[in-house]
């Protein structure tokens, strides 16, 4: 059985004034009711970590690190998030998405040897 190397996906975001205009309690409630259920739907194959960076970066206030072996499940995560106000209002602007695999060059080097 072939073991799939996971993809690591870095999603860079910036909070919008619409998001920041909500109270902290409203933001917590939105996250618990709208975002956590999305993460739970894909949790068997997708791991999501959330980070704050507004203290250290002027254009990116937050970022997600998504780890998965299934790009289809990652795409489902994004489509489900697109159905929320994160994208619709938007509460966050997506600044960039970076996809990579750890030491993927090693896999390519092995292919070249064959």
N, CA, C and O of each residue as an XYZ file, in Angstrom:
456
protein
N       0.845     -1.191      0.000
C       0.000      0.000      0.000
C       0.887      1.250      0.000
O       1.781      1.390      0.835
N       0.631      2.134     -0.927
C       1.405      3.365     -1.037
C       0.940      4.378      0.005
O      -0.255      4.631      0.154
N       1.891      4.945      0.714
C       1.571      5.998      1.683
C       1.655      7.331      0.959
O       2.671      7.657      0.345
N       0.575      8.096      1.039
C       0.556      9.394      0.376
C       1.222     10.440      1.262
O       0.953     10.531      2.460
N       2.082     11.215      0.652
C       2.731     12.319      1.361
C       1.717     13.455      1.480
O       1.092     13.826      0.486
N       1.546     14.008      2.668
C       0.537     15.061      2.814
C       0.935     16.369      2.135
O       2.115     16.688      1.986
N      -0.077     17.099      1.735
C       0.093     18.461      1.260
C      -0.025     19.376      2.465
O      -0.826     19.132      3.366
N       0.777     20.427      2.474
C       0.642     21.484      3.461
C       0.225     22.729      2.704
O       0.872     23.131      1.737
N      -0.867     23.336      3.158
C      -1.447     24.482      2.455
C      -1.497     25.653      3.425
O      -2.102     25.573      4.494
N      -0.864     26.715      3.036
C      -0.827     27.930      3.834
C      -1.803     28.923      3.215
O      -1.651     29.315      2.058
N      -2.798     29.326      3.988
C      -3.806     30.272      3.504
C      -3.621     31.575      4.274
O      -3.874     31.644      5.476
N      -3.175     32.606      3.557
C      -2.918     33.910      4.162
C      -4.167     34.773      4.041
O      -4.744     34.906      2.962
N      -4.576     35.361      5.169
C      -5.836     36.126      5.202
C      -5.628     37.461      5.918
O      -4.675     37.652      6.672
N      -6.547     38.356      5.653
C      -6.564     39.620      6.382
C      -7.993     39.902      6.829
O      -8.918     39.902      6.016
N      -8.164     40.141      8.113
C      -9.487     40.454      8.663
C      -9.973     41.788      8.100
O      -9.208     42.747      7.995
N     -11.252     41.833      7.743
C     -11.832     43.062      7.199
C     -12.500     43.865      8.313
O     -12.752     43.336      9.396
N     -12.787     45.137      8.054
C     -13.506     45.931      9.055
C     -14.858     45.316      9.438
O     -15.305     45.479     10.573
N     -15.519     44.607      8.500
C     -16.797     43.955      8.841
C     -16.610     42.947      9.961
O     -17.432     42.864     10.874
N     -15.529     42.180      9.892
C     -15.255     41.200     10.949
C     -14.895     41.909     12.252
O     -15.400     41.560     13.318
N     -14.033     42.893     12.157
C     -13.545     43.578     13.355
C     -14.619     44.434     14.017
O     -14.495     44.772     15.194
N     -15.670     44.790     13.282
C     -16.745     45.598     13.869
C     -17.642     44.786     14.799
O     -18.401     45.356     15.582
N     -17.558     43.466     14.718
C     -18.327     42.618     15.632
C     -17.641     42.564     16.991
O     -16.422     42.695     17.095
N     -18.439     42.372     18.018
C     -17.854     42.208     19.348
C     -17.094     40.887     19.396
O     -17.286     40.014     18.550
N     -16.253     40.759     20.370
C     -15.519     39.502     20.523
C     -16.488     38.337     20.729
O     -16.267     37.243     20.211
N     -17.536     38.568     21.469
C     -18.533     37.512     21.715
C     -19.226     37.099     20.409
O     -19.436     35.911     20.163
N     -19.575     38.076     19.581
C     -20.198     37.764     18.292
C     -19.243     36.967     17.400
O     -19.668     36.049     16.699
N     -17.972     37.312     17.424
C     -16.992     36.577     16.620
C     -16.842     35.139     17.118
O     -16.751     34.204     16.322
N     -16.819     34.975     18.424
C     -16.718     33.625     19.005
C     -17.933     32.792     18.617
O     -17.794     31.632     18.231
N     -19.118     33.377     18.715
C     -20.354     32.666     18.374
C     -20.366     32.280     16.899
O     -20.708     31.148     16.560
N     -19.998     33.206     16.022
C     -19.940     32.900     14.589
C     -18.983     31.743     14.333
O     -19.307     30.801     13.609
N     -17.831     31.824     14.921
C     -16.831     30.788     14.708
C     -17.343     29.429     15.189
O     -17.191     28.424     14.495
N     -17.948     29.404     16.377
C     -18.443     28.139     16.930
C     -19.591     27.557     16.111
O     -19.676     26.341     15.937
N     -20.479     28.422     15.605
C     -21.671     27.938     14.904
C     -21.474     27.734     13.412
O     -22.152     26.898     12.815
N     -20.574     28.469     12.802
C     -20.435     28.422     11.346
C     -19.120     27.817     10.858
O     -19.100     27.137      9.833
N     -18.036     28.051     11.569
C     -16.731     27.614     11.082
C     -16.339     26.247     11.638
O     -15.897     25.380     10.884
N     -16.492     26.047     12.916
C     -16.148     24.744     13.518
C     -16.896     23.605     12.832
O     -16.279     22.574     12.565
N     -18.197     23.729     12.530
C     -18.880     22.640     11.815
C     -18.254     22.327     10.445
O     -18.240     21.170     10.026
N     -17.746     23.334      9.756
C     -17.072     23.104      8.477
C     -15.804     22.289      8.712
O     -15.545     21.315      8.004
N     -15.023     22.686      9.697
C     -13.801     21.947     10.012
C     -14.125     20.503     10.394
O     -13.400     19.580     10.023
N     -15.212     20.313     11.133
C     -15.591     18.964     11.562
C     -16.003     18.085     10.380
O     -15.749     16.880     10.391
N     -16.632     18.671      9.366
C     -17.068     17.893      8.196
C     -15.906     17.273      7.443
O     -16.061     16.220      6.825
N     -14.761     17.902      7.484
C     -13.610     17.400      6.734
C     -12.511     16.847      7.648
O     -11.422     16.518      7.178
N     -12.791     16.747      8.937
C     -11.747     16.445      9.925
C     -11.122     15.055      9.793
O     -10.038     14.824     10.328
N     -11.774     14.133      9.101
C     -11.175     12.803      8.941
C      -9.938     12.838      8.050
O      -9.042     12.005      8.185
N      -9.896     13.802      7.145
C      -8.786     13.831      6.198
C      -8.076     15.180      6.116
O      -7.067     15.306      5.422
N      -8.590     16.184      6.815
C      -8.024     17.526      6.732
C      -7.800     18.059      8.149
O      -8.716     18.080      8.972
N      -6.579     18.482      8.413
C      -6.254     19.107      9.700
C      -6.096     20.601      9.456
O      -5.386     21.016      8.540
N      -6.761     21.410     10.281
C      -6.697     22.864     10.137
C      -6.136     23.460     11.426
O      -6.607     23.164     12.524
N      -5.124     24.303     11.266
C      -4.568     25.053     12.388
C      -4.720     26.537     12.074
O      -4.496     26.963     10.941
N      -5.098     27.318     13.071
C      -5.320     28.753     12.895
C      -4.251     29.541     13.652
O      -3.878     29.197     14.773
N      -3.769     30.607     13.010
C      -2.718     31.420     13.598
C      -3.046     32.896     13.440
O      -3.654     33.307     12.451
N      -2.639     33.685     14.419
C      -2.741     35.141     14.351
C      -1.385     35.704     13.967
O      -0.350     35.231     14.434
N      -1.396     36.712     13.117
C      -0.135     37.329     12.727
C      -0.223     38.849     12.652
O       0.708     39.504     12.184
N      -1.339     39.413     13.111
C      -1.520     40.860     12.989
C      -0.470     41.653     13.754
O      -0.244     42.826     13.457
N       0.161     41.038     14.714
C       1.195     41.740     15.483
C       2.505     41.851     14.715
O       3.371     42.660     15.047
N       2.634     41.028     13.689
C       3.923     40.900     13.022
C       3.893     41.190     11.524
O       4.941     41.251     10.879
N       2.693     41.368     10.969
C       2.598     41.543      9.518
C       1.527     42.585      9.217
O       0.447     42.555      9.807
N       1.817     43.493      8.316
C       0.889     44.580      8.019
C      -0.242     44.185      7.085
O      -1.300     44.813      7.113
N      -0.051     43.153      6.252
C      -1.055     42.806      5.246
C      -1.742     41.476      5.498
O      -2.738     41.159      4.848
N      -1.222     40.697      6.432
C      -1.801     39.388      6.750
C      -2.054     39.351      8.254
O      -1.114     39.350      9.049
N      -3.325     39.322      8.637
C      -3.659     39.324     10.066
C      -3.774     37.914     10.635
O      -3.611     37.700     11.836
N      -4.058     36.955      9.752
C      -4.291     35.581     10.191
C      -3.842     34.639      9.083
O      -3.772     35.016      7.913
N      -3.543     33.414      9.475
C      -3.298     32.397      8.457
C      -3.710     31.034      8.973
O      -3.740     30.779     10.177
N      -4.027     30.169      8.025
C      -4.374     28.783      8.324
C      -3.295     27.894      7.732
O      -2.779     28.150      6.644
N      -2.970     26.854      8.466
C      -2.146     25.794      7.907
C      -3.046     24.575      7.813
O      -3.536     24.061      8.819
N      -3.252     24.128      6.594
C      -4.113     22.981      6.316
C      -3.208     21.836      5.881
O      -2.344     22.005      5.021
N      -3.415     20.674      6.481
C      -2.652     19.494      6.118
C      -3.609     18.404      5.689
O      -4.573     18.102      6.393
N      -3.340     17.801      4.514
C      -4.218     16.754      3.995
C      -3.486     15.913      2.955
O      -2.528     16.371      2.332
N      -3.940     14.704      2.779
C      -3.449     13.884      1.669
C      -4.437     13.910      0.511
O      -4.170     13.337     -0.546
N      -5.583     14.575      0.704
C      -6.634     14.612     -0.321
C      -6.920     16.053     -0.743
O      -7.520     16.821      0.009
N      -6.490     16.408     -1.938
C      -6.801     17.755     -2.426
C      -8.297     17.935     -2.657
O      -8.798     19.056     -2.566
N      -9.020     16.858     -2.954
C     -10.474     16.964     -3.105
C     -11.118     17.360     -1.779
O     -12.042     18.173     -1.761
N     -10.648     16.802     -0.684
C     -11.201     17.165      0.626
C     -10.818     18.593      1.004
O     -11.603     19.298      1.638
N      -9.618     19.024      0.619
C      -9.231     20.422      0.815
C     -10.163     21.339      0.030
O     -10.615     22.361      0.546
N     -10.450     20.974     -1.217
C     -11.361     21.786     -2.031
C     -12.752     21.841     -1.400
O     -13.411     22.880     -1.445
N     -13.199     20.733     -0.814
C     -14.480     20.734     -0.099
C     -14.439     21.721      1.062
O     -15.394     22.468      1.272
N     -13.345     21.731      1.817
C     -13.193     22.691      2.912
C     -13.376     24.114      2.402
O     -14.124     24.896      2.989
N     -12.701     24.445      1.320
C     -12.783     25.809      0.786
C     -14.186     26.113      0.287
O     -14.699     27.205      0.536
N     -14.816     25.183     -0.405
C     -16.182     25.417     -0.890
C     -17.152     25.632      0.271
O     -18.026     26.496      0.196
N     -17.005     24.864      1.326
C     -17.874     25.036      2.496
C     -17.624     26.384      3.177
O     -18.564     27.034      3.636
N     -16.365     26.799      3.240
C     -16.068     28.120      3.806
C     -16.607     29.235      2.914
O     -17.017     30.284      3.409
N     -16.608     29.011      1.607
C     -17.144     30.014      0.674
C     -18.641     30.227      0.872
O     -19.179     31.274      0.513
N     -19.301     29.240      1.440
C     -20.734     29.361      1.724
C     -21.015     30.117      3.020
O     -22.174     30.305      3.391
N     -19.971     30.544      3.700
C     -20.145     31.307      4.938
C     -19.820     32.777      4.682
O     -19.378     33.153      3.596
N     -20.046     33.587      5.694
C     -19.745     35.018      5.579
C     -18.248     35.315      5.571
O     -17.838     36.446      5.308
N     -17.435     34.304      5.856
C     -15.985     34.521      5.767
C     -15.645     35.037      4.380
O     -14.859     35.973      4.235
N     -16.234     34.430      3.366
C     -16.020     34.876      1.995
C     -17.089     35.873      1.550
O     -16.785     36.817      0.820
N     -18.331     35.674      1.979
C     -19.457     36.426      1.423
C     -19.493     37.891      1.838
O     -19.824     38.744      1.014
N     -19.173     38.202      3.054
C     -19.280     39.602      3.492
C     -18.197     40.493      2.873
O     -18.600     41.581      2.461
N     -17.002     40.244      2.746
C     -16.241     39.169      3.379
C     -15.777     39.575      4.779
O     -15.542     40.749      5.065
N     -15.655     38.572      5.633
C     -15.058     38.793      6.944
C     -13.535     38.749      6.846
O     -12.830     39.384      7.630
N     -13.041     37.986      5.870
C     -11.602     37.895      5.638
C     -11.334     37.963      4.147
O     -12.076     37.396      3.344
N     -10.276     38.655      3.787
C      -9.805     38.640      2.414
C      -8.708     37.586      2.337
O      -7.807     37.547      3.175
N      -8.796     36.742      1.334
C      -7.754     35.756      1.123
C      -6.640     36.440      0.341
O      -6.849     36.870     -0.794
N      -5.480     36.541      0.933
C      -4.358     37.245      0.326
C      -3.512     36.333     -0.556
O      -2.990     36.756     -1.587
N      -3.384     35.069     -0.135
C      -2.593     34.132     -0.936
C      -2.840     32.723     -0.421
O      -3.219     32.526      0.734
N      -2.621     31.759     -1.286
C      -2.689     30.344     -0.924
C      -1.425     29.704     -1.468
O      -1.125     29.811     -2.657
N      -0.687     29.040     -0.591
C       0.574     28.407     -0.966
C       0.458     26.920     -0.646
O       0.168     26.548      0.491
N       0.681     26.078     -1.639
C       0.576     24.626     -1.477
C       1.954     24.015     -1.667
O       2.680     24.375     -2.594
N       2.307     23.099     -0.793
C       3.584     22.426     -0.939
C       3.559     21.056     -0.278
O       2.616     20.694      0.425
N       4.616     20.317     -0.525
C       4.831     19.032      0.120
C       6.250     19.025      0.666
O       7.186     19.483      0.010
N       6.392     18.505      1.862
C       7.701     18.485      2.496
C       8.685     17.655      1.665
O       8.423     16.505      1.316
N       9.803     18.270      1.370
C      10.887     17.604      0.635
C      10.408     16.881     -0.627
O      10.855     15.770     -0.914
N       9.511     17.501     -1.369
C       8.984     16.879     -2.589
C      10.084     16.620     -3.613
O       9.947     15.735     -4.458
N      11.161     17.373     -3.546
C      12.269     17.153     -4.477
C      12.838     15.741     -4.334
O      13.336     15.167     -5.303
N      12.763     15.184     -3.123
C      13.277     13.825     -2.923
C      12.482     12.811     -3.741
O      13.052     11.879     -4.308
N      11.167     12.997     -3.800
C      10.332     12.105     -4.612
C      10.722     12.205     -6.085
O      10.828     11.194     -6.779
N      10.932     13.426     -6.548
C      11.312     13.644     -7.936
C      12.673     13.013     -8.218
O      12.872     12.396     -9.264
N      13.604     13.170     -7.284
C      14.929     12.560     -7.451
C      14.831     11.045     -7.573
O      15.567     10.439     -8.352
N      13.939     10.432     -6.820
C      13.743      8.981     -6.905
C      13.181      8.599     -8.266
O      13.576      7.581     -8.833
N      12.268      9.399     -8.794
C      11.717      9.123    -10.126
C      12.803      9.194    -11.188
O      12.814      8.393    -12.123
N      13.698     10.131    -11.052
C      14.780     10.279    -12.037
C      15.722      9.075    -12.035
O      16.302      8.735    -13.066
N      15.870      8.445    -10.898
C      16.745      7.272    -10.786
C      16.185      6.067    -11.517
O      16.937      5.180    -11.919
N      14.869      6.026    -11.695
C      14.211      4.854    -12.301
C      14.302      4.860    -13.803
O      13.799      3.946    -14.456
